[in-house]
Amino acid sequence: MAEALRELEHFLKGRSSKAWEVIKRLNLRCHVGRSGEGRISKDTLNRLLDALTGELFVVVKDGIGVCKFSDPVYRYAAERLLPTKGTRGYN
């Protein structure tokens, strides 16, 4: 689990707070097209999902287009993922 958490943290490093929100929403199996009070553009969302799918191989899209973590270890790590500076909920 620690390695999965490090990989997610590394993935988020240098990305906008929207990337963190997408990961949290994937973990909660929420609609990932909305991010807090604002919207994530379709292009930004697609890039993030492509990166999670292509770089980490941890996100899959089911037959009806719903994305989710394919590995329970990454779901568990995403639950423990802390927001980075500049993200909503950062202390």
PDB file with one MODEL, atoms N, CA, C and O in Angstrom:
MODEL        1
ATOM      1  N   MET A   1       0.820  -1.181   0.000  1.00  0.00           N
ATOM      2  CA  MET A   1       0.000   0.000   0.000  1.00  0.00           C
ATOM      3  C   MET A   1       0.871   1.255   0.000  1.00  0.00           C
ATOM      4  O   MET A   1       0.527   2.244  -0.648  1.00  0.00           O
ATOM      5  N   ALA A   2       1.975   1.228   0.707  1.00  0.00           N
ATOM      6  CA  ALA A   2       2.845   2.397   0.773  1.00  0.00           C
ATOM      7  C   ALA A   2       3.380   2.768  -0.607  1.00  0.00           C
ATOM      8  O   ALA A   2       3.492   3.947  -0.942  1.00  0.00           O
ATOM      9  N   GLU A   3       3.711   1.747  -1.406  1.00  0.00           N
ATOM     10  CA  GLU A   3       4.212   2.012  -2.753  1.00  0.00           C
ATOM     11  C   GLU A   3       3.125   2.635  -3.623  1.00  0.00           C
ATOM     12  O   GLU A   3       3.408   3.549  -4.397  1.00  0.00           O
ATOM     13  N   ALA A   4       1.904   2.164  -3.510  1.00  0.00           N
ATOM     14  CA  ALA A   4       0.789   2.723  -4.281  1.00  0.00           C
ATOM     15  C   ALA A   4       0.555   4.174  -3.879  1.00  0.00           C
ATOM     16  O   ALA A   4       0.302   5.022  -4.735  1.00  0.00           O
ATOM     17  N   LEU A   5       0.638   4.463  -2.593  1.00  0.00           N
ATOM     18  CA  LEU A   5       0.466   5.835  -2.122  1.00  0.00           C
ATOM     19  C   LEU A   5       1.565   6.733  -2.669  1.00  0.00           C
ATOM     20  O   LEU A   5       1.289   7.853  -3.100  1.00  0.00           O
ATOM     21  N   ARG A   6       2.816   6.256  -2.659  1.00  0.00           N
ATOM     22  CA  ARG A   6       3.923   7.036  -3.218  1.00  0.00           C
ATOM     23  C   ARG A   6       3.715   7.287  -4.713  1.00  0.00           C
ATOM     24  O   ARG A   6       3.990   8.382  -5.205  1.00  0.00           O
ATOM     25  N   GLU A   7       3.232   6.275  -5.429  1.00  0.00           N
ATOM     26  CA  GLU A   7       2.994   6.447  -6.862  1.00  0.00           C
ATOM     27  C   GLU A   7       1.912   7.490  -7.124  1.00  0.00           C
ATOM     28  O   GLU A   7       2.050   8.311  -8.031  1.00  0.00           O
ATOM     29  N   LEU A   8       0.850   7.465  -6.347  1.00  0.00           N
ATOM     30  CA  LEU A   8      -0.206   8.467  -6.521  1.00  0.00           C
ATOM     31  C   LEU A   8       0.307   9.863  -6.169  1.00  0.00           C
ATOM     32  O   LEU A   8       0.004  10.831  -6.867  1.00  0.00           O
ATOM     33  N   GLU A   9       1.083   9.967  -5.090  1.00  0.00           N
ATOM     34  CA  GLU A   9       1.661  11.260  -4.713  1.00  0.00           C
ATOM     35  C   GLU A   9       2.586  11.774  -5.811  1.00  0.00           C
ATOM     36  O   GLU A   9       2.564  12.960  -6.142  1.00  0.00           O
ATOM     37  N   HIS A  10       3.397  10.884  -6.375  1.00  0.00           N
ATOM     38  CA  HIS A  10       4.302  11.274  -7.451  1.00  0.00           C
ATOM     39  C   HIS A  10       3.500  11.711  -8.681  1.00  0.00           C
ATOM     40  O   HIS A  10       3.849  12.692  -9.337  1.00  0.00           O
ATOM     41  N   PHE A  11       2.437  10.987  -8.985  1.00  0.00           N
ATOM     42  CA  PHE A  11       1.578  11.337 -10.110  1.00  0.00           C
ATOM     43  C   PHE A  11       1.006  12.746  -9.934  1.00  0.00           C
ATOM     44  O   PHE A  11       0.904  13.501 -10.901  1.00  0.00           O
ATOM     45  N   LEU A  12       0.637  13.096  -8.712  1.00  0.00           N
ATOM     46  CA  LEU A  12       0.013  14.398  -8.458  1.00  0.00           C
ATOM     47  C   LEU A  12       1.001  15.551  -8.396  1.00  0.00           C
ATOM     48  O   LEU A  12       0.620  16.709  -8.569  1.00  0.00           O
ATOM     49  N   LYS A  13       2.272  15.240  -8.148  1.00  0.00           N
ATOM     50  CA  LYS A  13       3.273  16.292  -7.999  1.00  0.00           C
ATOM     51  C   LYS A  13       3.323  17.164  -9.255  1.00  0.00           C
ATOM     52  O   LYS A  13       3.528  16.664 -10.361  1.00  0.00           O
ATOM     53  N   GLY A  14       3.136  18.458  -9.073  1.00  0.00           N
ATOM     54  CA  GLY A  14       3.192  19.414 -10.168  1.00  0.00           C
ATOM     55  C   GLY A  14       1.890  19.541 -10.950  1.00  0.00           C
ATOM     56  O   GLY A  14       1.803  20.353 -11.871  1.00  0.00           O
ATOM     57  N   ARG A  15       0.882  18.756 -10.601  1.00  0.00           N
ATOM     58  CA  ARG A  15      -0.409  18.861 -11.283  1.00  0.00           C
ATOM     59  C   ARG A  15      -1.328  19.780 -10.490  1.00  0.00           C
ATOM     60  O   ARG A  15      -1.080  20.067  -9.319  1.00  0.00           O
ATOM     61  N   SER A  16      -2.373  20.228 -11.132  1.00  0.00           N
ATOM     62  CA  SER A  16      -3.314  21.130 -10.469  1.00  0.00           C
ATOM     63  C   SER A  16      -4.112  20.386  -9.405  1.00  0.00           C
ATOM     64  O   SER A  16      -4.103  19.157  -9.350  1.00  0.00           O
ATOM     65  N   SER A  17      -4.791  21.136  -8.575  1.00  0.00           N
ATOM     66  CA  SER A  17      -5.619  20.546  -7.519  1.00  0.00           C
ATOM     67  C   SER A  17      -6.748  19.706  -8.113  1.00  0.00           C
ATOM     68  O   SER A  17      -7.301  18.844  -7.430  1.00  0.00           O
ATOM     69  N   LYS A  18      -7.088  19.946  -9.355  1.00  0.00           N
ATOM     70  CA  LYS A  18      -8.157  19.169  -9.987  1.00  0.00           C
ATOM     71  C   LYS A  18      -7.764  17.709 -10.135  1.00  0.00           C
ATOM     72  O   LYS A  18      -8.627  16.831 -10.110  1.00  0.00           O
ATOM     73  N   ALA A  19      -6.478  17.438 -10.289  1.00  0.00           N
ATOM     74  CA  ALA A  19      -6.018  16.051 -10.393  1.00  0.00           C
ATOM     75  C   ALA A  19      -6.292  15.312  -9.087  1.00  0.00           C
ATOM     76  O   ALA A  19      -6.744  14.167  -9.101  1.00  0.00           O
ATOM     77  N   TRP A  20      -6.021  15.962  -7.970  1.00  0.00           N
ATOM     78  CA  TRP A  20      -6.297  15.370  -6.656  1.00  0.00           C
ATOM     79  C   TRP A  20      -7.793  15.109  -6.517  1.00  0.00           C
ATOM     80  O   TRP A  20      -8.193  14.050  -6.036  1.00  0.00           O
ATOM     81  N   GLU A  21      -8.613  16.057  -6.930  1.00  0.00           N
ATOM     82  CA  GLU A  21     -10.054  15.897  -6.826  1.00  0.00           C
ATOM     83  C   GLU A  21     -10.550  14.748  -7.699  1.00  0.00           C
ATOM     84  O   GLU A  21     -11.458  14.021  -7.297  1.00  0.00           O
ATOM     85  N   VAL A  22      -9.972  14.574  -8.882  1.00  0.00           N
ATOM     86  CA  VAL A  22     -10.363  13.468  -9.762  1.00  0.00           C
ATOM     87  C   VAL A  22     -10.044  12.139  -9.085  1.00  0.00           C
ATOM     88  O   VAL A  22     -10.869  11.225  -9.104  1.00  0.00           O
ATOM     89  N   ILE A  23      -8.873  12.019  -8.493  1.00  0.00           N
ATOM     90  CA  ILE A  23      -8.498  10.773  -7.817  1.00  0.00           C
ATOM     91  C   ILE A  23      -9.446  10.490  -6.655  1.00  0.00           C
ATOM     92  O   ILE A  23      -9.879   9.352  -6.472  1.00  0.00           O
ATOM     93  N   LYS A  24      -9.764  11.499  -5.883  1.00  0.00           N
ATOM     94  CA  LYS A  24     -10.688  11.297  -4.767  1.00  0.00           C
ATOM     95  C   LYS A  24     -12.061  10.879  -5.274  1.00  0.00           C
ATOM     96  O   LYS A  24     -12.699  10.011  -4.678  1.00  0.00           O
ATOM     97  N   ARG A  25     -12.520  11.474  -6.353  1.00  0.00           N
ATOM     98  CA  ARG A  25     -13.836  11.122  -6.906  1.00  0.00           C
ATOM     99  C   ARG A  25     -13.821   9.721  -7.519  1.00  0.00           C
ATOM    100  O   ARG A  25     -14.808   8.992  -7.414  1.00  0.00           O
ATOM    101  N   LEU A  26     -12.729   9.343  -8.148  1.00  0.00           N
ATOM    102  CA  LEU A  26     -12.616   7.974  -8.667  1.00  0.00           C
ATOM    103  C   LEU A  26     -12.729   6.981  -7.523  1.00  0.00           C
ATOM    104  O   LEU A  26     -13.386   5.947  -7.644  1.00  0.00           O
ATOM    105  N   ASN A  27     -12.095   7.299  -6.433  1.00  0.00           N
ATOM    106  CA  ASN A  27     -12.098   6.415  -5.288  1.00  0.00           C
ATOM    107  C   ASN A  27     -13.500   6.298  -4.680  1.00  0.00           C
ATOM    108  O   ASN A  27     -13.902   5.225  -4.228  1.00  0.00           O
ATOM    109  N   LEU A  28     -14.225   7.396  -4.675  1.00  0.00           N
ATOM    110  CA  LEU A  28     -15.569   7.393  -4.111  1.00  0.00           C
ATOM    111  C   LEU A  28     -16.614   6.929  -5.113  1.00  0.00           C
ATOM    112  O   LEU A  28     -17.799   6.827  -4.795  1.00  0.00           O
ATOM    113  N   ARG A  29     -16.151   6.648  -6.341  1.00  0.00           N
ATOM    114  CA  ARG A  29     -17.018   6.254  -7.446  1.00  0.00           C
ATOM    115  C   ARG A  29     -18.067   7.324  -7.715  1.00  0.00           C
ATOM    116  O   ARG A  29     -19.217   7.022  -8.035  1.00  0.00           O
ATOM    117  N   CYS A  30     -17.650   8.581  -7.580  1.00  0.00           N
ATOM    118  CA  CYS A  30     -18.512   9.712  -7.898  1.00  0.00           C
ATOM    119  C   CYS A  30     -18.341  10.077  -9.364  1.00  0.00           C
ATOM    120  O   CYS A  30     -17.404   9.629 -10.024  1.00  0.00           O
ATOM    121  N   HIS A  31     -19.237  10.878  -9.850  1.00  0.00           N
ATOM    122  CA  HIS A  31     -19.107  11.395 -11.212  1.00  0.00           C
ATOM    123  C   HIS A  31     -17.856  12.259 -11.245  1.00  0.00           C
ATOM    124  O   HIS A  31     -17.727  13.179 -10.437  1.00  0.00           O
ATOM    125  N   VAL A  32     -16.937  11.987 -12.154  1.00  0.00           N
ATOM    126  CA  VAL A  32     -15.679  12.723 -12.174  1.00  0.00           C
ATOM    127  C   VAL A  32     -15.726  13.941 -13.078  1.00  0.00           C
ATOM    128  O   VAL A  32     -14.714  14.627 -13.227  1.00  0.00           O
ATOM    129  N   GLY A  33     -16.848  14.227 -13.676  1.00  0.00           N
ATOM    130  CA  GLY A  33     -16.955  15.387 -14.555  1.00  0.00           C
ATOM    131  C   GLY A  33     -17.136  16.691 -13.805  1.00  0.00           C
ATOM    132  O   GLY A  33     -17.016  17.766 -14.392  1.00  0.00           O
ATOM    133  N   ARG A  34     -17.423  16.611 -12.516  1.00  0.00           N
ATOM    134  CA  ARG A  34     -17.586  17.813 -11.714  1.00  0.00           C
ATOM    135  C   ARG A  34     -16.521  17.831 -10.633  1.00  0.00           C
ATOM    136  O   ARG A  34     -16.170  16.793 -10.072  1.00  0.00           O
ATOM    137  N   SER A  35     -16.026  18.985 -10.357  1.00  0.00           N
ATOM    138  CA  SER A  35     -14.962  19.105  -9.377  1.00  0.00           C
ATOM    139  C   SER A  35     -15.306  20.231  -8.413  1.00  0.00           C
ATOM    140  O   SER A  35     -15.165  21.407  -8.750  1.00  0.00           O
ATOM    141  N   GLY A  36     -15.749  19.880  -7.233  1.00  0.00           N
ATOM    142  CA  GLY A  36     -16.068  20.896  -6.249  1.00  0.00           C
ATOM    143  C   GLY A  36     -17.092  21.860  -6.795  1.00  0.00           C
ATOM    144  O   GLY A  36     -18.130  21.449  -7.313  1.00  0.00           O
ATOM    145  N   GLU A  37     -16.803  23.134  -6.682  1.00  0.00           N
ATOM    146  CA  GLU A  37     -17.726  24.154  -7.142  1.00  0.00           C
ATOM    147  C   GLU A  37     -17.554  24.433  -8.624  1.00  0.00           C
ATOM    148  O   GLU A  37     -18.481  24.921  -9.270  1.00  0.00           O
ATOM    149  N   GLY A  38     -16.389  24.135  -9.173  1.00  0.00           N
ATOM    150  CA  GLY A  38     -16.135  24.402 -10.589  1.00  0.00           C
ATOM    151  C   GLY A  38     -16.206  23.129 -11.398  1.00  0.00           C
ATOM    152  O   GLY A  38     -16.392  22.039 -10.857  1.00  0.00           O
ATOM    153  N   ARG A  39     -16.058  23.277 -12.681  1.00  0.00           N
ATOM    154  CA  ARG A  39     -16.074  22.109 -13.560  1.00  0.00           C
ATOM    155  C   ARG A  39     -14.677  21.816 -14.056  1.00  0.00           C
ATOM    156  O   ARG A  39     -13.861  22.721 -14.234  1.00  0.00           O
ATOM    157  N   ILE A  40     -14.416  20.562 -14.273  1.00  0.00           N
ATOM    158  CA  ILE A  40     -13.173  20.149 -14.919  1.00  0.00           C
ATOM    159  C   ILE A  40     -13.498  20.039 -16.391  1.00  0.00           C
ATOM    160  O   ILE A  40     -14.464  19.382 -16.777  1.00  0.00           O
ATOM    161  N   SER A  41     -12.696  20.678 -17.202  1.00  0.00           N
ATOM    162  CA  SER A  41     -12.963  20.600 -18.641  1.00  0.00           C
ATOM    163  C   SER A  41     -12.827  19.153 -19.099  1.00  0.00           C
ATOM    164  O   SER A  41     -12.070  18.374 -18.518  1.00  0.00           O
ATOM    165  N   LYS A  42     -13.559  18.809 -20.132  1.00  0.00           N
ATOM    166  CA  LYS A  42     -13.523  17.449 -20.660  1.00  0.00           C
ATOM    167  C   LYS A  42     -12.109  17.078 -21.096  1.00  0.00           C
ATOM    168  O   LYS A  42     -11.671  15.943 -20.906  1.00  0.00           O
ATOM    169  N   ASP A  43     -11.397  18.042 -21.682  1.00  0.00           N
ATOM    170  CA  ASP A  43     -10.030  17.806 -22.134  1.00  0.00           C
ATOM    171  C   ASP A  43      -9.107  17.491 -20.954  1.00  0.00           C
ATOM    172  O   ASP A  43      -8.319  16.547 -21.005  1.00  0.00           O
ATOM    173  N   THR A  44      -9.216  18.296 -19.891  1.00  0.00           N
ATOM    174  CA  THR A  44      -8.391  18.081 -18.697  1.00  0.00           C
ATOM    175  C   THR A  44      -8.713  16.737 -18.070  1.00  0.00           C
ATOM    176  O   THR A  44      -7.810  15.988 -17.697  1.00  0.00           O
ATOM    177  N   LEU A  45      -9.988  16.432 -17.955  1.00  0.00           N
ATOM    178  CA  LEU A  45     -10.402  15.157 -17.375  1.00  0.00           C
ATOM    179  C   LEU A  45      -9.868  13.992 -18.200  1.00  0.00           C
ATOM    180  O   LEU A  45      -9.344  13.026 -17.645  1.00  0.00           O
ATOM    181  N   ASN A  46      -9.997  14.077 -19.515  1.00  0.00           N
ATOM    182  CA  ASN A  46      -9.503  13.005 -20.378  1.00  0.00           C
ATOM    183  C   ASN A  46      -8.000  12.818 -20.249  1.00  0.00           C
ATOM    184  O   ASN A  46      -7.518  11.686 -20.228  1.00  0.00           O
ATOM    185  N   ARG A  47      -7.244  13.928 -20.163  1.00  0.00           N
ATOM    186  CA  ARG A  47      -5.788  13.826 -19.996  1.00  0.00           C
ATOM    187  C   ARG A  47      -5.436  13.136 -18.682  1.00  0.00           C
ATOM    188  O   ARG A  47      -4.552  12.280 -18.648  1.00  0.00           O
ATOM    189  N   LEU A  48      -6.124  13.504 -17.599  1.00  0.00           N
ATOM    190  CA  LEU A  48      -5.851  12.896 -16.300  1.00  0.00           C
ATOM    191  C   LEU A  48      -6.190  11.402 -16.308  1.00  0.00           C
ATOM    192  O   LEU A  48      -5.418  10.583 -15.810  1.00  0.00           O
ATOM    193  N   LEU A  49      -7.334  11.061 -16.870  1.00  0.00           N
ATOM    194  CA  LEU A  49      -7.726   9.654 -16.914  1.00  0.00           C
ATOM    195  C   LEU A  49      -6.795   8.852 -17.815  1.00  0.00           C
ATOM    196  O   LEU A  49      -6.457   7.710 -17.506  1.00  0.00           O
ATOM    197  N   ASP A  50      -6.379   9.454 -18.936  1.00  0.00           N
ATOM    198  CA  ASP A  50      -5.421   8.778 -19.820  1.00  0.00           C
ATOM    199  C   ASP A  50      -4.096   8.545 -19.106  1.00  0.00           C
ATOM    200  O   ASP A  50      -3.479   7.491 -19.256  1.00  0.00           O
ATOM    201  N   ALA A  51      -3.662   9.534 -18.331  1.00  0.00           N
ATOM    202  CA  ALA A  51      -2.401   9.391 -17.604  1.00  0.00           C
ATOM    203  C   ALA A  51      -2.514   8.314 -16.532  1.00  0.00           C
ATOM    204  O   ALA A  51      -1.596   7.512 -16.363  1.00  0.00           O
ATOM    205  N   LEU A  52      -3.626   8.288 -15.807  1.00  0.00           N
ATOM    206  CA  LEU A  52      -3.814   7.256 -14.789  1.00  0.00           C
ATOM    207  C   LEU A  52      -3.903   5.876 -15.415  1.00  0.00           C
ATOM    208  O   LEU A  52      -3.453   4.892 -14.829  1.00  0.00           O
ATOM    209  N   THR A  53      -4.479   5.805 -16.595  1.00  0.00           N
ATOM    210  CA  THR A  53      -4.612   4.529 -17.292  1.00  0.00           C
ATOM    211  C   THR A  53      -3.285   4.121 -17.929  1.00  0.00           C
ATOM    212  O   THR A  53      -2.873   2.965 -17.836  1.00  0.00           O
ATOM    213  N   GLY A  54      -2.619   5.082 -18.577  1.00  0.00           N
ATOM    214  CA  GLY A  54      -1.402   4.780 -19.323  1.00  0.00           C
ATOM    215  C   GLY A  54      -0.137   4.753 -18.503  1.00  0.00           C
ATOM    216  O   GLY A  54       0.757   3.955 -18.780  1.00  0.00           O
ATOM    217  N   GLU A  55      -0.036   5.611 -17.494  1.00  0.00           N
ATOM    218  CA  GLU A  55       1.192   5.670 -16.688  1.00  0.00           C
ATOM    219  C   GLU A  55       1.159   4.684 -15.529  1.00  0.00           C
ATOM    220  O   GLU A  55       2.134   3.974 -15.283  1.00  0.00           O
ATOM    221  N   LEU A  56       0.046   4.644 -14.825  1.00  0.00           N
ATOM    222  CA  LEU A  56      -0.038   3.795 -13.636  1.00  0.00           C
ATOM    223  C   LEU A  56      -0.836   2.513 -13.871  1.00  0.00           C
ATOM    224  O   LEU A  56      -0.758   1.574 -13.079  1.00  0.00           O
ATOM    225  N   PHE A  57      -1.589   2.479 -14.939  1.00  0.00           N
ATOM    226  CA  PHE A  57      -2.414   1.303 -15.255  1.00  0.00           C
ATOM    227  C   PHE A  57      -3.356   0.954 -14.114  1.00  0.00           C
ATOM    228  O   PHE A  57      -3.572  -0.224 -13.829  1.00  0.00           O
ATOM    229  N   VAL A  58      -3.916   1.958 -13.461  1.00  0.00           N
ATOM    230  CA  VAL A  58      -4.753   1.692 -12.292  1.00  0.00           C
ATOM    231  C   VAL A  58      -6.206   2.101 -12.477  1.00  0.00           C
ATOM    232  O   VAL A  58      -7.019   1.906 -11.573  1.00  0.00           O
ATOM    233  N   VAL A  59      -6.545   2.661 -13.620  1.00  0.00           N
ATOM    234  CA  VAL A  59      -7.920   3.071 -13.864  1.00  0.00           C
ATOM    235  C   VAL A  59      -8.448   2.317 -15.074  1.00  0.00           C
ATOM    236  O   VAL A  59      -7.773   2.204 -16.097  1.00  0.00           O
ATOM    237  N   VAL A  60      -9.656   1.806 -14.941  1.00  0.00           N
ATOM    238  CA  VAL A  60     -10.314   1.127 -16.051  1.00  0.00           C
ATOM    239  C   VAL A  60     -11.668   1.769 -16.290  1.00  0.00           C
ATOM    240  O   VAL A  60     -12.275   2.342 -15.385  1.00  0.00           O
ATOM    241  N   LYS A  61     -12.125   1.660 -17.519  1.00  0.00           N
ATOM    242  CA  LYS A  61     -13.443   2.151 -17.880  1.00  0.00           C
ATOM    243  C   LYS A  61     -14.301   0.939 -18.186  1.00  0.00           C
ATOM    244  O   LYS A  61     -13.922   0.086 -18.988  1.00  0.00           O
ATOM    245  N   ASP A  62     -15.461   0.865 -17.543  1.00  0.00           N
ATOM    246  CA  ASP A  62     -16.317  -0.297 -17.779  1.00  0.00           C
ATOM    247  C   ASP A  62     -17.120  -0.119 -19.067  1.00  0.00           C
ATOM    248  O   ASP A  62     -16.939   0.865 -19.784  1.00  0.00           O
ATOM    249  N   GLY A  63     -17.980  -1.044 -19.349  1.00  0.00           N
ATOM    250  CA  GLY A  63     -18.736  -1.060 -20.589  1.00  0.00           C
ATOM    251  C   GLY A  63     -19.639   0.132 -20.810  1.00  0.00           C
ATOM    252  O   GLY A  63     -19.987   0.438 -21.950  1.00  0.00           O
ATOM    253  N   ILE A  64     -20.027   0.813 -19.743  1.00  0.00           N
ATOM    254  CA  ILE A  64     -20.897   1.984 -19.905  1.00  0.00           C
ATOM    255  C   ILE A  64     -20.144   3.295 -19.701  1.00  0.00           C
ATOM    256  O   ILE A  64     -20.752   4.362 -19.619  1.00  0.00           O
ATOM    257  N   GLY A  65     -18.813   3.207 -19.620  1.00  0.00           N
ATOM    258  CA  GLY A  65     -17.995   4.406 -19.562  1.00  0.00           C
ATOM    259  C   GLY A  65     -17.670   4.933 -18.185  1.00  0.00           C
ATOM    260  O   GLY A  65     -17.147   6.040 -18.061  1.00  0.00           O
ATOM    261  N   VAL A  66     -17.965   4.168 -17.140  1.00  0.00           N
ATOM    262  CA  VAL A  66     -17.656   4.592 -15.778  1.00  0.00           C
ATOM    263  C   VAL A  66     -16.223   4.205 -15.458  1.00  0.00           C
ATOM    264  O   VAL A  66     -15.836   3.047 -15.619  1.00  0.00           O
ATOM    265  N   CYS A  67     -15.436   5.172 -15.007  1.00  0.00           N
ATOM    266  CA  CYS A  67     -14.037   4.919 -14.652  1.00  0.00           C
ATOM    267  C   CYS A  67     -13.925   4.612 -13.166  1.00  0.00           C
ATOM    268  O   CYS A  67     -14.642   5.179 -12.341  1.00  0.00           O
ATOM    269  N   LYS A  68     -13.017   3.709 -12.842  1.00  0.00           N
ATOM    270  CA  LYS A  68     -12.783   3.368 -11.440  1.00  0.00           C
ATOM    271  C   LYS A  68     -11.382   2.796 -11.302  1.00  0.00           C
ATOM    272  O   LYS A  68     -10.756   2.406 -12.288  1.00  0.00           O
ATOM    273  N   PHE A  69     -10.895   2.751 -10.060  1.00  0.00           N
ATOM    274  CA  PHE A  69      -9.610   2.109  -9.804  1.00  0.00           C
ATOM    275  C   PHE A  69      -9.778   0.611 -10.005  1.00  0.00           C
ATOM    276  O   PHE A  69     -10.733   0.012  -9.511  1.00  0.00           O
ATOM    277  N   SER A  70      -8.845   0.010 -10.732  1.00  0.00           N
ATOM    278  CA  SER A  70      -8.909  -1.419 -11.005  1.00  0.00           C
ATOM    279  C   SER A  70      -8.268  -2.243  -9.895  1.00  0.00           C
ATOM    280  O   SER A  70      -8.544  -3.436  -9.763  1.00  0.00           O
ATOM    281  N   ASP A  71      -7.427  -1.620  -9.111  1.00  0.00           N
ATOM    282  CA  ASP A  71      -6.678  -2.326  -8.082  1.00  0.00           C
ATOM    283  C   ASP A  71      -7.126  -1.841  -6.702  1.00  0.00           C
ATOM    284  O   ASP A  71      -7.062  -0.643  -6.428  1.00  0.00           O
ATOM    285  N   PRO A  72      -7.575  -2.739  -5.836  1.00  0.00           N
ATOM    286  CA  PRO A  72      -8.029  -2.321  -4.504  1.00  0.00           C
ATOM    287  C   PRO A  72      -6.928  -1.663  -3.673  1.00  0.00           C
ATOM    288  O   PRO A  72      -7.223  -0.860  -2.788  1.00  0.00           O
ATOM    289  N   VAL A  73      -5.684  -1.986  -3.942  1.00  0.00           N
ATOM    290  CA  VAL A  73      -4.576  -1.355  -3.215  1.00  0.00           C
ATOM    291  C   VAL A  73      -4.539   0.140  -3.523  1.00  0.00           C
ATOM    292  O   VAL A  73      -4.298   0.951  -2.628  1.00  0.00           O
ATOM    293  N   TYR A  74      -4.775   0.508  -4.777  1.00  0.00           N
ATOM    294  CA  TYR A  74      -4.793   1.926  -5.148  1.00  0.00           C
ATOM    295  C   TYR A  74      -6.028   2.630  -4.594  1.00  0.00           C
ATOM    296  O   TYR A  74      -5.959   3.803  -4.226  1.00  0.00           O
ATOM    297  N   ARG A  75      -7.152   1.928  -4.531  1.00  0.00           N
ATOM    298  CA  ARG A  75      -8.338   2.515  -3.898  1.00  0.00           C
ATOM    299  C   ARG A  75      -8.041   2.818  -2.439  1.00  0.00           C
ATOM    300  O   ARG A  75      -8.378   3.891  -1.937  1.00  0.00           O
ATOM    301  N   TYR A  76      -7.407   1.867  -1.761  1.00  0.00           N
ATOM    302  CA  TYR A  76      -7.045   2.042  -0.357  1.00  0.00           C
ATOM    303  C   TYR A  76      -6.056   3.200  -0.198  1.00  0.00           C
ATOM    304  O   TYR A  76      -6.190   4.013   0.717  1.00  0.00           O
ATOM    305  N   ALA A  77      -5.066   3.271  -1.088  1.00  0.00           N
ATOM    306  CA  ALA A  77      -4.079   4.358  -1.028  1.00  0.00           C
ATOM    307  C   ALA A  77      -4.752   5.708  -1.285  1.00  0.00           C
ATOM    308  O   ALA A  77      -4.428   6.697  -0.628  1.00  0.00           O
ATOM    309  N   ALA A  78      -5.679   5.749  -2.230  1.00  0.00           N
ATOM    310  CA  ALA A  78      -6.366   7.006  -2.545  1.00  0.00           C
ATOM    311  C   ALA A  78      -7.180   7.502  -1.356  1.00  0.00           C
ATOM    312  O   ALA A  78      -7.343   8.710  -1.183  1.00  0.00           O
ATOM    313  N   GLU A  79      -7.693   6.588  -0.534  1.00  0.00           N
ATOM    314  CA  GLU A  79      -8.419   6.981   0.675  1.00  0.00           C
ATOM    315  C   GLU A  79      -7.507   7.725   1.645  1.00  0.00           C
ATOM    316  O   GLU A  79      -7.964   8.588   2.394  1.00  0.00           O
ATOM    317  N   ARG A  80      -6.236   7.395   1.632  1.00  0.00           N
ATOM    318  CA  ARG A  80      -5.273   7.987   2.560  1.00  0.00           C
ATOM    319  C   ARG A  80      -4.497   9.152   1.963  1.00  0.00           C
ATOM    320  O   ARG A  80      -3.672   9.772   2.633  1.00  0.00           O
ATOM    321  N   LEU A  81      -4.768   9.436   0.718  1.00  0.00           N
ATOM    322  CA  LEU A  81      -4.067  10.502   0.015  1.00  0.00           C
ATOM    323  C   LEU A  81      -4.458  11.855   0.593  1.00  0.00           C
ATOM    324  O   LEU A  81      -5.639  12.198   0.653  1.00  0.00           O
ATOM    325  N   LEU A  82      -3.476  12.603   1.009  1.00  0.00           N
ATOM    326  CA  LEU A  82      -3.735  13.924   1.570  1.00  0.00           C
ATOM    327  C   LEU A  82      -3.706  14.970   0.466  1.00  0.00           C
ATOM    328  O   LEU A  82      -2.947  14.848  -0.495  1.00  0.00           O
ATOM    329  N   PRO A  83      -4.534  15.996   0.609  1.00  0.00           N
ATOM    330  CA  PRO A  83      -4.494  17.056  -0.406  1.00  0.00           C
ATOM    331  C   PRO A  83      -3.159  17.770  -0.374  1.00  0.00           C
ATOM    332  O   PRO A  83      -2.538  17.913   0.679  1.00  0.00           O
ATOM    333  N   THR A  84      -2.731  18.214  -1.535  1.00  0.00           N
ATOM    334  CA  THR A  84      -1.493  18.968  -1.618  1.00  0.00           C
ATOM    335  C   THR A  84      -1.794  20.447  -1.466  1.00  0.00           C
ATOM    336  O   THR A  84      -2.944  20.865  -1.596  1.00  0.00           O
ATOM    337  N   LYS A  85      -0.788  21.226  -1.197  1.00  0.00           N
ATOM    338  CA  LYS A  85      -0.968  22.653  -1.018  1.00  0.00           C
ATOM    339  C   LYS A  85      -1.697  23.232  -2.229  1.00  0.00           C
ATOM    340  O   LYS A  85      -1.356  22.941  -3.375  1.00  0.00           O
ATOM    341  N   GLY A  86      -2.696  24.051  -1.953  1.00  0.00           N
ATOM    342  CA  GLY A  86      -3.467  24.676  -3.013  1.00  0.00           C
ATOM    343  C   GLY A  86      -4.739  23.925  -3.341  1.00  0.00           C
ATOM    344  O   GLY A  86      -5.572  24.425  -4.098  1.00  0.00           O
ATOM    345  N   THR A  87      -4.908  22.728  -2.783  1.00  0.00           N
ATOM    346  CA  THR A  87      -6.138  21.990  -3.043  1.00  0.00           C
ATOM    347  C   THR A  87      -7.143  22.275  -1.942  1.00  0.00           C
ATOM    348  O   THR A  87      -6.790  22.683  -0.835  1.00  0.00           O
ATOM    349  N   ARG A  88      -8.375  22.053  -2.270  1.00  0.00           N
ATOM    350  CA  ARG A  88      -9.448  22.227  -1.311  1.00  0.00           C
ATOM    351  C   ARG A  88      -9.225  21.249  -0.167  1.00  0.00           C
ATOM    352  O   ARG A  88      -8.948  20.075  -0.416  1.00  0.00           O
ATOM    353  N   GLY A  89      -9.335  21.689   1.059  1.00  0.00           N
ATOM    354  CA  GLY A  89      -9.163  20.809   2.194  1.00  0.00           C
ATOM    355  C   GLY A  89      -7.734  20.760   2.721  1.00  0.00           C
ATOM    356  O   GLY A  89      -7.464  20.074   3.706  1.00  0.00           O
ATOM    357  N   TYR A  90      -6.816  21.479   2.076  1.00  0.00           N
ATOM    358  CA  TYR A  90      -5.430  21.487   2.544  1.00  0.00           C
ATOM    359  C   TYR A  90      -5.352  22.217   3.864  1.00  0.00           C
ATOM    360  O   TYR A  90      -5.942  23.285   4.023  1.00  0.00           O
ATOM    361  N   ASN A  91      -4.625  21.646   4.820  1.00  0.00           N
ATOM    362  CA  ASN A  91      -4.462  22.302   6.142  1.00  0.00           C
ATOM    363  C   ASN A  91      -3.114  22.962   6.233  1.00  0.00           C
ATOM    364  O   ASN A  91      -2.788  23.562   7.258  1.00  0.00           O
TER     365      ASN A  91
ENDMDL
END
